[in-house]
Amino acid sequence: MLFLVVSTPRPERPAKVASRRQSFWPWIASYQESGICRHVYARAGRGAVAVFDVASNEALHLILNEWADIIPAHFDTYPLVDLEATKRMLASQAAAESG
């Protein structure tokens, strides 16, 4: 299951949470190495966006709780569909329409 996660940290002074923010990158790197985090980017200003490939909603829930322990934030989550799955679905719909 693919999810896009957009974090918006609590409105604290950046200097106040700088050390916690630094610990985020080694933490997320472990998920990148395992393939669970496919992409991660820092947002301009504060926050981050990441694409996770997880087996379940519970797995995503665990990751977001760990993330919030490092940097308290609001998370917007968007379920995504793999590009190849989308192509297969469209081909199936087109075939059904023409048949």
Buried (B, 14 or more C-beta within 10 A) or exposed (E): BBBBBBBBBEEEEEEEBEEBBEEBEEBBEEBBEEEBBBEBEEEEEBBBBBBBBBEEEEBBEEBBEEBBEBBEBEBEBEEBEEEEEEEEEEEEEEEEEEE
